């Protein structure tokens, strides 16, 4: 599991029971992915479907999964 503590609260990437990865913010899943890198890329490019995030300009956001906190 990986966490990015964004200005609007944490985004979490976690593995689902079927082996895919899910992107969560609060109690909502914003996507299912074949790998966690794709989920982190959607956060970086602001294409998550979470309008609070997608419309926000963040200067120091992580550019790749390696900058997320691994739990």
C-alpha positions in Angstrom: 0.0 0.0 0.0 1.2 3.5 -0.9 0.0 6.9 0.5 0.3 10.4 -0.8 -0.7 13.0 1.8 -2.1 15.6 -0.6 -3.5 19.0 0.3 -7.1 17.6 0.1 -6.2 14.5 2.2 -4.5 11.2 1.6 -4.7 9.3 -1.6 -4.1 5.5 -1.1 -3.1 2.9 -3.7 -3.8 -0.6 -2.4 -4.0 -4.1 -3.9 -7.4 -5.5 -4.4 -8.3 -9.2 -3.9 -8.2 -9.9 -7.6 -4.6 -8.6 -7.9 -5.4 -5.2 -9.4 -4.6 -1.9 -7.7 -7.2 0.6 -6.5 -6.8 4.4 -6.0 -8.8 5.6 -3.0 -9.4 9.1 -1.5 -11.6 9.3 1.5 -14.0 6.4 1.2 -14.3 6.5 -2.6 -12.4 4.4 -5.1 -11.4 6.4 -8.1 -9.9 3.7 -10.3 -8.7 0.1 -10.7 -5.4 -0.5 -12.4 -3.1 -3.3 -13.6 -0.2 -1.8 -11.7 0.3 0.9 -9.0 2.5 3.1 -11.2 -0.6 3.8 -13.4 -2.6 4.9 -10.4 0.2 7.2 -9.2 0.5 8.6 -12.8 -3.2 9.5 -12.7 -2.7 11.5 -9.5 0.4 13.3 -11.0 -1.5 14.2 -14.2 -4.7 15.1 -12.3 -6.8 12.6 -14.2 -8.3 10.8 -11.2 -12.0 11.7 -11.5 -11.8 13.4 -8.1 -12.7 16.9 -9.1 -11.3 18.5 -5.9 -7.9 17.1 -6.9 -8.1 17.3 -10.7 -8.9 21.0 -10.6 -6.1 21.8 -8.1 -2.6 23.1 -8.9 -0.1 21.6 -6.6 3.6 22.6 -6.9 5.3 19.8 -5.0 3.2 16.7 -5.8 5.0 13.4 -6.3 6.0 12.8 -10.0 6.1 9.0 -9.6 5.3 6.1 -7.2 8.8 6.2 -5.7 7.9 9.5 -4.0 4.8 8.0 -2.3 5.0 6.7 1.2 5.1 2.9 1.2 3.3 1.3 4.1 
